[in-house]
């Protein structure tokens, strides 16, 4: 599919989509801020940082969304003073509500990753989850990450789609679309508003197109990564000790089938038992991926890539 062609259009589409999606985002993507979510985040951090986990004084999250990474890390004491940024004010509103509900303090700033409004060397950790693939100019963004990190400060990002994994994910998505009418019948679910066998090859309608809100989801991604390419972005910005690994293969096949099916139905019509099956099944296959596949297969075959590194002292 064709995506927006300019950086300004990419930022506009991402802002409008994520503002519209913020209210139902946690339910759609299974974002958990309890023990399950904390275990998930700890698992990702262990893969990148080892055991025991280090602790950081001041952290900066890029594209924090509703708070999945930062809020779980605050609860676990991995970070002590957190700033969460996002291009979407709507997402930050949802994040603040989540923080208040679970009783943690976090500062929020609406800003662009390519031009961070923070002083040099003001953070010990820069992090993000599923955000780098939305950024138009990664060279500028990585330069900013390095600028705001203190000497020997670290960065880590997870949940970035790999090129091979993205191609593989197209198969379960297409299979789910074909089976969606039968699935909705079994679930007694009405079609989603405006749903009519969505065209996954749809073209970007242009700056003044009629699409808006959550219908822009298919246009918010800028790229998928090859592991060597992702490592090169960080190395080119001057980071040291850069390492990339892959995670989630079976879990993502399972997850994309279920998310594609759910996207075709009215959210309120999807049964609670189905949501439990989808969430618990995803967690179980995550454990299978960790035990049997991660560390044994090349990073590029997994759907998600993770990257970490540090600023030289």
Phi and psi restraints in degrees (value plus and minus 20) as a CYANA .aco file:
   2 UNK   PHI    -105.7   -65.7
   2 UNK   PSI     116.0   156.0
   3 UNK   PHI    -125.8   -85.8
   3 UNK   PSI     149.3   189.3
   4 UNK   PHI     -74.3   -34.3
   4 UNK   PSI     124.0   164.0
   5 UNK   PHI    -118.1   -78.1
   5 UNK   PSI     -30.1     9.9
   6 UNK   PHI    -141.0  -101.0
   6 UNK   PSI     135.6   175.6
   7 UNK   PHI     -80.9   -40.9
   7 UNK   PSI     -58.5   -18.5
   8 UNK   PHI     -83.3   -43.3
   8 UNK   PSI     -61.9   -21.9
   9 UNK   PHI     -87.6   -47.6
   9 UNK   PSI     -58.5   -18.5
  10 UNK   PHI     -81.2   -41.2
  10 UNK   PSI     -65.5   -25.5
  11 UNK   PHI     -84.4   -44.4
  11 UNK   PSI     -61.0   -21.0
  12 UNK   PHI     -83.8   -43.8
  12 UNK   PSI     -65.1   -25.1
  13 UNK   PHI     -83.8   -43.8
  13 UNK   PSI     -63.7   -23.7
  14 UNK   PHI     -84.7   -44.7
  14 UNK   PSI     -58.8   -18.8
  15 UNK   PHI     -84.9   -44.9
  15 UNK   PSI     -68.4   -28.4
  16 UNK   PHI     -86.3   -46.3
  16 UNK   PSI     -62.6   -22.6
  17 UNK   PHI     -83.5   -43.5
  17 UNK   PSI     -70.3   -30.3
  18 UNK   PHI     -89.9   -49.9
  18 UNK   PSI     -51.2   -11.2
  19 UNK   PHI     -80.7   -40.7
  19 UNK   PSI     -64.4   -24.4
  20 UNK   PHI     -89.5   -49.5
  20 UNK   PSI     -54.2   -14.2
  21 UNK   PHI    -104.6   -64.6
  21 UNK   PSI     -31.8     8.2
  22 UNK   PHI     -77.9   -37.9
  22 UNK   PSI     -63.0   -23.0
  23 UNK   PHI     -81.9   -41.9
  23 UNK   PSI     -62.1   -22.1
  24 UNK   PHI    -122.8   -82.8
  24 UNK   PSI      -7.9    32.1
  25 UNK   PHI     -84.1   -44.1
  25 UNK   PSI     -64.8   -24.8
  26 UNK   PHI     -83.6   -43.6
  26 UNK   PSI     -59.4   -19.4
  27 UNK   PHI     -88.1   -48.1
  27 UNK   PSI     -64.2   -24.2
  28 UNK   PHI     -81.9   -41.9
  28 UNK   PSI     -62.3   -22.3
  29 UNK   PHI    -123.9   -83.9
  29 UNK   PSI     -11.0    29.0
  30 UNK   PHI      43.6    83.6
  30 UNK   PSI      17.0    57.0
  31 UNK   PHI     -92.8   -52.8
  31 UNK   PSI     104.6   144.6
  32 UNK   PHI    -141.9  -101.9
  32 UNK   PSI     112.8   152.8
  33 UNK   PHI    -134.2   -94.2
  33 UNK   PSI      -1.9    38.1
  34 UNK   PHI    -121.3   -81.3
  34 UNK   PSI    -174.6  -134.6
  35 UNK   PHI     -84.0   -44.0
  35 UNK   PSI     -56.4   -16.4
  36 UNK   PHI     -82.2   -42.2
  36 UNK   PSI     -66.9   -26.9
  37 UNK   PHI     -83.7   -43.7
  37 UNK   PSI     -59.6   -19.6
  38 UNK   PHI     -84.1   -44.1
  38 UNK   PSI     -59.8   -19.8
  39 UNK   PHI     -83.8   -43.8
  39 UNK   PSI     -61.0   -21.0
  40 UNK   PHI     -81.1   -41.1
  40 UNK   PSI     -68.4   -28.4
  41 UNK   PHI     -85.8   -45.8
  41 UNK   PSI     -62.6   -22.6
  42 UNK   PHI     -77.7   -37.7
  42 UNK   PSI     -61.2   -21.2
  43 UNK   PHI     -80.9   -40.9
  43 UNK   PSI     -62.7   -22.7
  44 UNK   PHI     -85.3   -45.3
  44 UNK   PSI     -62.0   -22.0
  45 UNK   PHI     -85.6   -45.6
  45 UNK   PSI     -59.0   -19.0
  46 UNK   PHI     -81.6   -41.6
  46 UNK   PSI     -58.1   -18.1
  47 UNK   PHI     -83.3   -43.3
  47 UNK   PSI     -55.4   -15.4
  48 UNK   PHI    -112.7   -72.7
  48 UNK   PSI     -53.7   -13.7
  49 UNK   PHI    -133.0   -93.0
  49 UNK   PSI     -30.8     9.2
  50 UNK   PHI      64.8   104.8
  50 UNK   PSI    -190.4  -150.4
  51 UNK   PHI    -149.7  -109.7
  51 UNK   PSI     118.6   158.6
  52 UNK   PHI     -92.3   -52.3
  52 UNK   PSI     140.6   180.6
  53 UNK   PHI     -90.0   -50.0
  53 UNK   PSI     118.0   158.0
  54 UNK   PHI     -90.4   -50.4
  54 UNK   PSI     146.2   186.2
  55 UNK   PHI    -136.4   -96.4
  55 UNK   PSI     126.7   166.7
  56 UNK   PHI    -144.1  -104.1
  56 UNK   PSI     123.1   163.1
  57 UNK   PHI     -92.5   -52.5
  57 UNK   PSI     -83.6   -43.6
  58 UNK   PHI    -145.1  -105.1
  58 UNK   PSI     107.5   147.5
  59 UNK   PHI    -139.7   -99.7
  59 UNK   PSI     134.3   174.3
  60 UNK   PHI    -149.2  -109.2
  60 UNK   PSI      98.6   138.6
  61 UNK   PHI    -120.4   -80.4
  61 UNK   PSI     114.7   154.7
  62 UNK   PHI    -118.3   -78.3
  62 UNK   PSI     110.5   150.5
  63 UNK   PHI      39.4    79.4
  63 UNK   PSI      33.0    73.0
  64 UNK   PHI     -90.8   -50.8
  64 UNK   PSI     -36.8     3.2
  65 UNK   PHI      39.5    79.5
  65 UNK   PSI    -151.9  -111.9
  66 UNK   PHI    -110.3   -70.3
  66 UNK   PSI     -16.7    23.3
  67 UNK   PHI      88.1   128.1
  67 UNK   PSI      -8.5    31.5
  68 UNK   PHI     -69.5   -29.5
  68 UNK   PSI     -71.3   -31.3
  69 UNK   PHI     -95.4   -55.4
  69 UNK   PSI     -78.0   -38.0
  70 UNK   PHI     -82.3   -42.3
  70 UNK   PSI     -65.5   -25.5
  71 UNK   PHI     -87.2   -47.2
  71 UNK   PSI     -58.2   -18.2
  72 UNK   PHI     -88.7   -48.7
  72 UNK   PSI     -56.5   -16.5
  73 UNK   PHI     -89.3   -49.3
  73 UNK   PSI     -55.9   -15.9
  74 UNK   PHI     -83.0   -43.0
  74 UNK   PSI     -62.9   -22.9
  75 UNK   PHI     -83.2   -43.2
  75 UNK   PSI     -53.0   -13.0
  76 UNK   PHI    -107.3   -67.3
  76 UNK   PSI     -24.3    15.7
  77 UNK   PHI      56.4    96.4
  77 UNK   PSI      -5.1    34.9
  78 UNK   PHI     -91.4   -51.4
  78 UNK   PSI     -55.2   -15.2
  79 UNK   PHI    -143.1  -103.1
  79 UNK   PSI     131.8   171.8
  80 UNK   PHI    -133.0   -93.0
  80 UNK   PSI     -47.6    -7.6
  81 UNK   PHI    -157.4  -117.4
  81 UNK   PSI      91.8   131.8
  82 UNK   PHI    -138.6   -98.6
  82 UNK   PSI     119.4   159.4
  83 UNK   PHI    -139.2   -99.2
  83 UNK   PSI     109.6   149.6
  84 UNK   PHI    -135.6   -95.6
  84 UNK   PSI     108.2   148.2
  85 UNK   PHI    -138.7   -98.7
  85 UNK   PSI     136.1   176.1
  86 UNK   PHI    -181.9  -141.9
  86 UNK   PSI     132.0   172.0
  87 UNK   PHI     -94.9   -54.9
  87 UNK   PSI     -36.3     3.7
  88 UNK   PHI    -122.3   -82.3
  88 UNK   PSI      92.2   132.2
  89 UNK   PHI     -79.9   -39.9
  89 UNK   PSI     -52.7   -12.7
  90 UNK   PHI     -83.5   -43.5
  90 UNK   PSI     -59.9   -19.9
  91 UNK   PHI     -84.4   -44.4
  91 UNK   PSI     -61.1   -21.1
  92 UNK   PHI     -87.8   -47.8
  92 UNK   PSI     -52.1   -12.1
  93 UNK   PHI     -81.9   -41.9
  93 UNK   PSI     -64.0   -24.0
  94 UNK   PHI     -85.1   -45.1
  94 UNK   PSI     -58.1   -18.1
  95 UNK   PHI     -82.9   -42.9
  95 UNK   PSI     -65.3   -25.3
  96 UNK   PHI     -82.5   -42.5
  96 UNK   PSI     -57.7   -17.7
  97 UNK   PHI     -84.8   -44.8
  97 UNK   PSI     -60.8   -20.8
  98 UNK   PHI     -83.5   -43.5
  98 UNK   PSI     -63.2   -23.2
  99 UNK   PHI     -82.1   -42.1
  99 UNK   PSI     -62.4   -22.4
 100 UNK   PHI     -84.3   -44.3
 100 UNK   PSI     -59.6   -19.6
 101 UNK   PHI     -84.3   -44.3
 101 UNK   PSI     -58.7   -18.7
 102 UNK   PHI    -116.3   -76.3
 102 UNK   PSI     -22.8    17.2
 103 UNK   PHI      59.4    99.4
 103 UNK   PSI      20.9    60.9
 104 UNK   PHI    -144.4  -104.4
 104 UNK   PSI     136.4   176.4
 105 UNK   PHI    -122.8   -82.8
 105 UNK   PSI     114.8   154.8
 106 UNK   PHI    -171.5  -131.5
 106 UNK   PSI     119.6   159.6
 107 UNK   PHI    -109.8   -69.8
 107 UNK   PSI     124.2   164.2
 108 UNK   PHI    -145.4  -105.4
 108 UNK   PSI     121.9   161.9
 109 UNK   PHI    -159.7  -119.7
 109 UNK   PSI     105.1   145.1
 110 UNK   PHI    -103.6   -63.6
 110 UNK   PSI      95.9   135.9
 111 UNK   PHI    -182.2  -142.2
 111 UNK   PSI     151.7   191.7
 112 UNK   PHI    -116.0   -76.0
 112 UNK   PSI     116.1   156.1
 113 UNK   PHI     -82.8   -42.8
 113 UNK   PSI     -43.3    -3.3
 114 UNK   PHI    -103.2   -63.2
 114 UNK   PSI     -27.0    13.0
 115 UNK   PHI    -169.4  -129.4
 115 UNK   PSI      60.6   100.6
 116 UNK   PHI    -100.9   -60.9
 116 UNK   PSI     112.7   152.7
 117 UNK   PHI    -108.2   -68.2
 117 UNK   PSI      31.1    71.1
 118 UNK   PHI    -150.0  -110.0
 118 UNK   PSI     134.6   174.6
 119 UNK   PHI     -90.8   -50.8
 119 UNK   PSI     138.6   178.6
 120 UNK   PHI     -80.3   -40.3
 120 UNK   PSI     125.0   165.0
 121 UNK   PHI      30.6    70.6
 121 UNK   PSI      32.1    72.1
 122 UNK   PHI    -135.3   -95.3
 122 UNK   PSI     -17.5    22.5
 123 UNK   PHI    -154.9  -114.9
 123 UNK   PSI     130.9   170.9
 124 UNK   PHI    -112.7   -72.7
 124 UNK   PSI     -42.9    -2.9
 125 UNK   PHI    -166.3  -126.3
 125 UNK   PSI     112.8   152.8
 126 UNK   PHI    -135.2   -95.2
 126 UNK   PSI     111.7   151.7
 127 UNK   PHI    -165.0  -125.0
 127 UNK   PSI     149.5   189.5
 128 UNK   PHI    -193.1  -153.1
 128 UNK   PSI     140.7   180.7
 129 UNK   PHI    -154.4  -114.4
 129 UNK   PSI     101.2   141.2
 130 UNK   PHI      35.0    75.0
 130 UNK   PSI      31.8    71.8
 131 UNK   PHI    -149.8  -109.8
 131 UNK   PSI     -54.0   -14.0
 132 UNK   PHI     -79.3   -39.3
 132 UNK   PSI     -53.4   -13.4
 133 UNK   PHI     -94.2   -54.2
 133 UNK   PSI     -24.3    15.7
 134 UNK   PHI    -115.7   -75.7
 134 UNK   PSI     -29.5    10.5
 135 UNK   PHI    -111.1   -71.1
 135 UNK   PSI     105.8   145.8
 136 UNK   PHI     -83.5   -43.5
 136 UNK   PSI     -68.3   -28.3
 137 UNK   PHI    -135.9   -95.9
 137 UNK   PSI      71.0   111.0
 138 UNK   PHI     -88.8   -48.8
 138 UNK   PSI     -48.4    -8.4
 139 UNK   PHI     -82.3   -42.3
 139 UNK   PSI     -62.2   -22.2
 140 UNK   PHI     -86.5   -46.5
 140 UNK   PSI     -61.1   -21.1
 141 UNK   PHI     -84.3   -44.3
 141 UNK   PSI     -67.4   -27.4
 142 UNK   PHI     -84.5   -44.5
 142 UNK   PSI     -54.2   -14.2
 143 UNK   PHI     -83.1   -43.1
 143 UNK   PSI     -58.3   -18.3
 144 UNK   PHI     -88.0   -48.0
 144 UNK   PSI     -60.6   -20.6
 145 UNK   PHI     -78.7   -38.7
 145 UNK   PSI     -63.6   -23.6
 146 UNK   PHI     -87.7   -47.7
 146 UNK   PSI     -58.4   -18.4
 147 UNK   PHI     -81.4   -41.4
 147 UNK   PSI     -64.1   -24.1
 148 UNK   PHI    -103.6   -63.6
 148 UNK   PSI     -29.3    10.7
 149 UNK   PHI    -101.9   -61.9
 149 UNK   PSI     122.7   162.7
 150 UNK   PHI     -93.3   -53.3
 150 UNK   PSI     139.3   179.3
 151 UNK   PHI     -73.7   -33.7
 151 UNK   PSI     113.6   153.6
 152 UNK   PHI      48.7    88.7
 152 UNK   PSI     -10.5    29.5
 153 UNK   PHI     -87.6   -47.6
 153 UNK   PSI     138.6   178.6
 154 UNK   PHI    -139.4   -99.4
 154 UNK   PSI     136.4   176.4
 155 UNK   PHI    -146.8  -106.8
 155 UNK   PSI     132.4   172.4
 156 UNK   PHI    -173.0  -133.0
 156 UNK   PSI     119.1   159.1
 157 UNK   PHI    -155.9  -115.9
 157 UNK   PSI     119.8   159.8
 158 UNK   PHI    -151.3  -111.3
 158 UNK   PSI     149.0   189.0
 159 UNK   PHI      53.7    93.7
 159 UNK   PSI       7.6    47.6
 160 UNK   PHI    -115.6   -75.6
 160 UNK   PSI     108.3   148.3
 161 UNK   PHI     -89.3   -49.3
 161 UNK   PSI     117.0   157.0
 162 UNK   PHI    -109.4   -69.4
 162 UNK   PSI     134.5   174.5
 163 UNK   PHI     -82.0   -42.0
 163 UNK   PSI     -66.7   -26.7
 164 UNK   PHI     -86.7   -46.7
 164 UNK   PSI     -64.7   -24.7
 165 UNK   PHI     -81.7   -41.7
 165 UNK   PSI     -56.2   -16.2
 166 UNK   PHI     -85.1   -45.1
 166 UNK   PSI     -60.1   -20.1
 167 UNK   PHI     -86.9   -46.9
 167 UNK   PSI     -61.1   -21.1
 168 UNK   PHI     -82.9   -42.9
 168 UNK   PSI     -59.6   -19.6
 169 UNK   PHI     -83.2   -43.2
 169 UNK   PSI     -40.9    -0.9
 170 UNK   PHI     -83.6   -43.6
 170 UNK   PSI     -49.4    -9.4
 171 UNK   PHI     -88.3   -48.3
 171 UNK   PSI     -71.8   -31.8
 172 UNK   PHI     -84.5   -44.5
 172 UNK   PSI     -50.7   -10.7
 173 UNK   PHI     -84.0   -44.0
 173 UNK   PSI     -66.2   -26.2
 174 UNK   PHI     -85.3   -45.3
 174 UNK   PSI     -60.0   -20.0
 175 UNK   PHI     -82.6   -42.6
 175 UNK   PSI     -60.8   -20.8
 176 UNK   PHI     -86.1   -46.1
 176 UNK   PSI     -58.3   -18.3
 177 UNK   PHI     -83.3   -43.3
 177 UNK   PSI     -59.0   -19.0
 178 UNK   PHI     -85.9   -45.9
 178 UNK   PSI     -55.6   -15.6
 179 UNK   PHI    -109.8   -69.8
 179 UNK   PSI     -21.4    18.6
 180 UNK   PHI     -80.7   -40.7
 180 UNK   PSI     -62.8   -22.8
 181 UNK   PHI     -79.3   -39.3
 181 UNK   PSI     -62.5   -22.5
 182 UNK   PHI     -86.1   -46.1
 182 UNK   PSI     -61.6   -21.6
 183 UNK   PHI     -80.7   -40.7
 183 UNK   PSI     -65.3   -25.3
 184 UNK   PHI     -82.3   -42.3
 184 UNK   PSI     -56.9   -16.9
 185 UNK   PHI     -83.4   -43.4
 185 UNK   PSI     -63.6   -23.6
 186 UNK   PHI     -86.2   -46.2
 186 UNK   PSI     -53.8   -13.8
 187 UNK   PHI    -105.4   -65.4
 187 UNK   PSI     -25.7    14.3
 188 UNK   PHI      36.5    76.5
 188 UNK   PSI      23.0    63.0
 189 UNK   PHI    -130.7   -90.7
 189 UNK   PSI     118.0   158.0
 190 UNK   PHI     -97.8   -57.8
 190 UNK   PSI     132.8   172.8
 191 UNK   PHI     -82.1   -42.1
 191 UNK   PSI     129.1   169.1
 192 UNK   PHI     -82.7   -42.7
 192 UNK   PSI     132.7   172.7
 193 UNK   PHI     -75.3   -35.3
 193 UNK   PSI     106.3   146.3
 194 UNK   PHI      57.0    97.0
 194 UNK   PSI     -15.4    24.6
 195 UNK   PHI     -99.9   -59.9
 195 UNK   PSI     108.6   148.6
 196 UNK   PHI    -173.3  -133.3
 196 UNK   PSI      55.4    95.4
 197 UNK   PHI      26.7    66.7
 197 UNK   PSI      49.5    89.5
 198 UNK   PHI     -72.8   -32.8
 198 UNK   PSI     120.0   160.0
 199 UNK   PHI    -105.3   -65.3
 199 UNK   PSI      88.3   128.3
 200 UNK   PHI     -90.6   -50.6
 200 UNK   PSI     -28.7    11.3
 201 UNK   PHI    -121.9   -81.9
 201 UNK   PSI      -4.2    35.8
 202 UNK   PHI     -78.8   -38.8
 202 UNK   PSI     127.3   167.3
 203 UNK   PHI    -112.1   -72.1
 203 UNK   PSI     128.8   168.8
 204 UNK   PHI     -80.6   -40.6
 204 UNK   PSI     104.7   144.7
 205 UNK   PHI     -97.2   -57.2
 205 UNK   PSI     -22.4    17.6
 206 UNK   PHI      74.8   114.8
 206 UNK   PSI     151.2   191.2
 207 UNK   PHI     -78.3   -38.3
 207 UNK   PSI     -53.1   -13.1
 208 UNK   PHI    -129.9   -89.9
 208 UNK   PSI       5.4    45.4
 209 UNK   PHI     -89.1   -49.1
 209 UNK   PSI     150.2   190.2
 210 UNK   PHI    -105.5   -65.5
 210 UNK   PSI     -35.0     5.0
 211 UNK   PHI     -87.6   -47.6
 211 UNK   PSI     126.8   166.8
 212 UNK   PHI    -177.1  -137.1
 212 UNK   PSI     149.8   189.8
 213 UNK   PHI      37.9    77.9
 213 UNK   PSI    -159.3  -119.3
 214 UNK   PHI     -88.5   -48.5
 214 UNK   PSI     -36.5     3.5
 215 UNK   PHI     -87.3   -47.3
 215 UNK   PSI     -30.8     9.2
 216 UNK   PHI    -106.5   -66.5
 216 UNK   PSI     -18.7    21.3
 217 UNK   PHI     -74.5   -34.5
 217 UNK   PSI     -59.8   -19.8
 218 UNK   PHI     -89.3   -49.3
 218 UNK   PSI     -28.4    11.6
 219 UNK   PHI    -131.2   -91.2
 219 UNK   PSI     -16.2    23.8
 220 UNK   PHI    -105.1   -65.1
 220 UNK   PSI     -38.7     1.3
 221 UNK   PHI    -104.7   -64.7
 221 UNK   PSI     114.6   154.6
 222 UNK   PHI    -112.6   -72.6
 222 UNK   PSI     -57.3   -17.3
 223 UNK   PHI    -179.8  -139.8
 223 UNK   PSI     143.6   183.6
 224 UNK   PHI    -138.1   -98.1
 224 UNK   PSI     141.3   181.3
 225 UNK   PHI    -136.0   -96.0
 225 UNK   PSI     124.9   164.9
 226 UNK   PHI    -106.4   -66.4
 226 UNK   PSI     120.3   160.3
 227 UNK   PHI     -74.5   -34.5
 227 UNK   PSI     -61.8   -21.8
 228 UNK   PHI     -85.3   -45.3
 228 UNK   PSI     -56.6   -16.6
 229 UNK   PHI     -85.5   -45.5
 229 UNK   PSI     -63.7   -23.7
 230 UNK   PHI     -82.5   -42.5
 230 UNK   PSI     -62.9   -22.9
 231 UNK   PHI     -81.9   -41.9
 231 UNK   PSI     -56.9   -16.9
 232 UNK   PHI     -86.4   -46.4
 232 UNK   PSI     -55.0   -15.0
 233 UNK   PHI     -79.7   -39.7
 233 UNK   PSI     -64.5   -24.5
 234 UNK   PHI     -91.5   -51.5
 234 UNK   PSI     -63.4   -23.4
 235 UNK   PHI     -82.5   -42.5
 235 UNK   PSI     -57.3   -17.3
 236 UNK   PHI     -85.9   -45.9
 236 UNK   PSI     -44.0    -4.0
 237 UNK   PHI    -105.2   -65.2
 237 UNK   PSI     -23.9    16.1
 238 UNK   PHI      79.0   119.0
 238 UNK   PSI      -9.3    30.7
 239 UNK   PHI     -96.8   -56.8
 239 UNK   PSI     131.1   171.1
 240 UNK   PHI    -132.0   -92.0
 240 UNK   PSI     144.8   184.8
 241 UNK   PHI      33.2    73.2
 241 UNK   PSI      21.7    61.7
 242 UNK   PHI     -98.2   -58.2
 242 UNK   PSI     113.8   153.8
 243 UNK   PHI    -160.1  -120.1
 243 UNK   PSI     120.2   160.2
 244 UNK   PHI    -146.3  -106.3
 244 UNK   PSI     118.5   158.5
 245 UNK   PHI    -163.6  -123.6
 245 UNK   PSI     143.5   183.5
 246 UNK   PHI    -127.0   -87.0
 246 UNK   PSI     135.9   175.9
 247 UNK   PHI    -169.9  -129.9
 247 UNK   PSI     131.9   171.9
 248 UNK   PHI      50.8    90.8
 248 UNK   PSI      90.7   130.7
 249 UNK   PHI    -145.0  -105.0
 249 UNK   PSI     -88.2   -48.2
 250 UNK   PHI     -81.2   -41.2
 250 UNK   PSI     -60.7   -20.7
 251 UNK   PHI     -81.4   -41.4
 251 UNK   PSI     -55.4   -15.4
 252 UNK   PHI     -95.9   -55.9
 252 UNK   PSI     -56.3   -16.3
 253 UNK   PHI     -75.9   -35.9
 253 UNK   PSI     -70.3   -30.3
 254 UNK   PHI     -81.3   -41.3
 254 UNK   PSI     -65.7   -25.7
 255 UNK   PHI     -84.5   -44.5
 255 UNK   PSI     -62.0   -22.0
 256 UNK   PHI     -89.9   -49.9
 256 UNK   PSI     -54.0   -14.0
 257 UNK   PHI     -79.0   -39.0
 257 UNK   PSI     -70.3   -30.3
 258 UNK   PHI     -88.3   -48.3
 258 UNK   PSI     -61.4   -21.4
 259 UNK   PHI     -87.0   -47.0
 259 UNK   PSI     -56.0   -16.0
 260 UNK   PHI     -87.1   -47.1
 260 UNK   PSI     -62.4   -22.4
 261 UNK   PHI     -80.7   -40.7
 261 UNK   PSI     -67.4   -27.4
 262 UNK   PHI     -83.6   -43.6
 262 UNK   PSI     -52.9   -12.9
 263 UNK   PHI     -86.1   -46.1
 263 UNK   PSI     -38.6     1.4
 264 UNK   PHI    -108.8   -68.8
 264 UNK   PSI     -22.7    17.3
 265 UNK   PHI    -139.4   -99.4
 265 UNK   PSI     138.5   178.5
 266 UNK   PHI     -82.2   -42.2
 266 UNK   PSI     105.3   145.3
 267 UNK   PHI     -74.4   -34.4
 267 UNK   PSI     -59.4   -19.4
 268 UNK   PHI     -89.8   -49.8
 268 UNK   PSI     -35.3     4.7
 269 UNK   PHI    -109.6   -69.6
 269 UNK   PSI     -30.7     9.3
 270 UNK   PHI     -97.0   -57.0
 270 UNK   PSI     101.7   141.7
 271 UNK   PHI     -84.9   -44.9
 271 UNK   PSI     128.8   168.8
 272 UNK   PHI     -80.3   -40.3
 272 UNK   PSI     -59.2   -19.2
 273 UNK   PHI     -83.8   -43.8
 273 UNK   PSI     -57.2   -17.2
 274 UNK   PHI     -83.5   -43.5
 274 UNK   PSI     -65.1   -25.1
 275 UNK   PHI     -81.0   -41.0
 275 UNK   PSI     -58.6   -18.6
 276 UNK   PHI     -85.7   -45.7
 276 UNK   PSI     -63.3   -23.3
 277 UNK   PHI     -79.3   -39.3
 277 UNK   PSI     -65.9   -25.9
 278 UNK   PHI     -84.6   -44.6
 278 UNK   PSI     -63.0   -23.0
 279 UNK   PHI     -90.6   -50.6
 279 UNK   PSI     -68.1   -28.1
 280 UNK   PHI     -87.3   -47.3
 280 UNK   PSI     -56.7   -16.7
 281 UNK   PHI     -85.0   -45.0
 281 UNK   PSI     -59.0   -19.0
 282 UNK   PHI     -82.6   -42.6
 282 UNK   PSI     -64.8   -24.8
 283 UNK   PHI     -82.7   -42.7
 283 UNK   PSI     -60.3   -20.3
 284 UNK   PHI     -84.0   -44.0
 284 UNK   PSI     -61.1   -21.1
 285 UNK   PHI     -93.1   -53.1
 285 UNK   PSI     -47.5    -7.5
 286 UNK   PHI     -78.3   -38.3
 286 UNK   PSI     -62.8   -22.8
 287 UNK   PHI     -86.2   -46.2
 287 UNK   PSI     -56.4   -16.4
 288 UNK   PHI     -85.0   -45.0
 288 UNK   PSI     -63.5   -23.5
 289 UNK   PHI     -77.3   -37.3
 289 UNK   PSI     -65.7   -25.7
 290 UNK   PHI     -84.5   -44.5
 290 UNK   PSI     -64.2   -24.2
 291 UNK   PHI     -93.8   -53.8
 291 UNK   PSI     -55.4   -15.4
 292 UNK   PHI    -134.0   -94.0
 292 UNK   PSI     -48.7    -8.7
 293 UNK   PHI    -134.1   -94.1
 293 UNK   PSI     -66.0   -26.0
 294 UNK   PHI     -85.6   -45.6
 294 UNK   PSI     115.4   155.4
 295 UNK   PHI      69.5   109.5
 295 UNK   PSI     -34.5     5.5
 296 UNK   PHI    -128.5   -88.5
 296 UNK   PSI     -47.5    -7.5
 297 UNK   PHI    -127.4   -87.4
 297 UNK   PSI     135.7   175.7
 298 UNK   PHI     -80.3   -40.3
 298 UNK   PSI     127.3   167.3
 299 UNK   PHI     -76.1   -36.1
 299 UNK   PSI     -55.6   -15.6
 300 UNK   PHI     -88.0   -48.0
 300 UNK   PSI     -38.0     2.0
 301 UNK   PHI    -102.0   -62.0
 301 UNK   PSI     -35.4     4.6
 302 UNK   PHI    -101.2   -61.2
 302 UNK   PSI     136.7   176.7
 303 UNK   PHI     -92.2   -52.2
 303 UNK   PSI     -61.4   -21.4
 304 UNK   PHI    -124.3   -84.3
 304 UNK   PSI     120.3   160.3
 305 UNK   PHI    -131.9   -91.9
 305 UNK   PSI     128.7   168.7
 306 UNK   PHI    -145.8  -105.8
 306 UNK   PSI     126.0   166.0
 307 UNK   PHI    -162.9  -122.9
 307 UNK   PSI     122.3   162.3
 308 UNK   PHI    -164.7  -124.7
 308 UNK   PSI     140.7   180.7
 309 UNK   PHI    -196.2  -156.2
 309 UNK   PSI    -195.0  -155.0
 310 UNK   PHI    -161.7  -121.7
 310 UNK   PSI     139.3   179.3
 311 UNK   PHI    -108.1   -68.1
 311 UNK   PSI     113.0   153.0
 312 UNK   PHI     -81.2   -41.2
 312 UNK   PSI     129.2   169.2
